Amino acid sequence: MIDMAETDILLTGNTHTPLHKIIIKEENGKTIYRHCINPGSVGKPKDGDWRPCYAIVTIDTTKKLHTDEDAVKVDFYRVKYDLEKAVKAIKNNGLPVYYGGCLITG
């Protein structure tokens, strides 16, 4: 996908797993760095941590995006919330209990 998009940074979603993968390629004798980033998930976590996750992406504009490996920094953050209250609200509002379980286990 990153090749098709012809970009140095690709932000993805829907995998419910926080990820920052640096893809290294050789082009014309130079090492090229590209970044695939998934900020995580608010519900249905796939990494074993039930807390919502988001990412802040920082680009160091003093560096060359595709030739400096550390030009892109990704910090992941978790948010605490009352999980038990959210699961009860799902149940009390007539939604399938399955949805509450997904908040806990993915």
C-alpha positions in Angstrom: 0.0 0.0 0.0 2.8 2.4 0.8 4.3 1.9 -2.6 0.9 2.4 -4.3 0.4 5.6 -2.3 3.8 6.9 -3.3 4.3 8.3 0.2 6.9 8.3 3.0 4.3 8.0 5.8 1.1 5.9 5.7 -1.4 6.1 8.5 -3.7 3.1 8.7 -6.6 2.0 10.8 -9.0 -0.8 11.6 -6.4 -3.3 12.8 -6.9 -2.2 16.4 -3.2 -2.7 17.1 -0.8 0.2 17.7 2.1 0.1 15.3 5.0 2.0 14.0 6.9 0.0 11.4 9.8 1.5 9.5 10.1 0.0 6.0 13.7 0.1 4.7 14.4 0.0 1.0 17.4 0.5 -1.2 16.9 2.8 -4.1 19.7 4.0 -6.4 22.3 3.1 -3.8 20.5 5.1 -1.1 18.7 3.7 2.0 15.1 5.0 2.0 12.9 5.0 5.1 9.1 4.9 5.0 6.8 4.7 8.0 3.6 2.7 8.4 1.7 3.9 11.5 -1.5 2.7 13.1 -2.5 4.8 16.1 -4.3 2.0 17.9 -7.9 1.5 18.9 -10.7 3.0 21.0 -12.6 -0.2 21.2 -11.9 -3.9 20.4 -8.2 -3.8 21.3 -6.1 -6.5 19.6 -2.9 -6.0 21.7 -4.2 -7.1 25.1 -4.6 -3.6 26.6 -8.2 -2.6 26.9 -7.5 1.1 27.3 -8.1 3.3 24.2 -4.9 4.2 22.4 -3.9 7.1 20.3 -0.7 8.3 18.7 1.1 11.6 18.3 3.3 11.7 15.2 6.2 14.2 15.2 8.1 15.0 12.1 11.5 16.6 12.5 11.6 19.2 9.8 15.4 19.6 10.1 15.8 16.1 8.8 15.0 14.5 5.4 11.9 12.5 5.7 12.8 9.6 3.5 16.6 9.4 4.2 16.8 10.0 7.9 15.4 7.0 9.9 14.6 9.1 13.0 12.9 12.0 11.1 9.5 10.5 12.3 8.8 9.9 15.9 5.6 8.2 17.1 4.5 8.3 20.7 1.5 6.1 21.8 -0.7 7.1 24.7 -3.3 5.1 26.6 -6.4 6.7 28.1 -8.0 5.4 31.4 -11.7 5.2 31.6 -14.3 3.3 33.7 -14.4 0.1 31.7 -17.0 -1.6 34.1 -19.3 1.4 33.7 -19.0 1.2 29.9 -19.8 -2.5 29.8 -22.8 -2.0 32.1 -24.1 0.8 29.9 -23.9 -1.5 26.9 -25.9 -4.1 28.7 -28.4 -1.7 30.2 -29.2 -0.1 26.9 -30.2 -3.4 25.3 -27.1 -3.8 23.1 -25.6 -7.3 22.7 -23.4 -8.3 25.7 -20.8 -9.3 23.0 -20.0 -5.6 22.5 -19.1 -5.2 26.1 -16.9 -8.2 25.9 -15.1 -6.7 22.9 -14.1 -3.7 25.0 -12.4 -6.0 27.4 -10.9 -8.7 25.2 -11.0 -7.4 21.7 
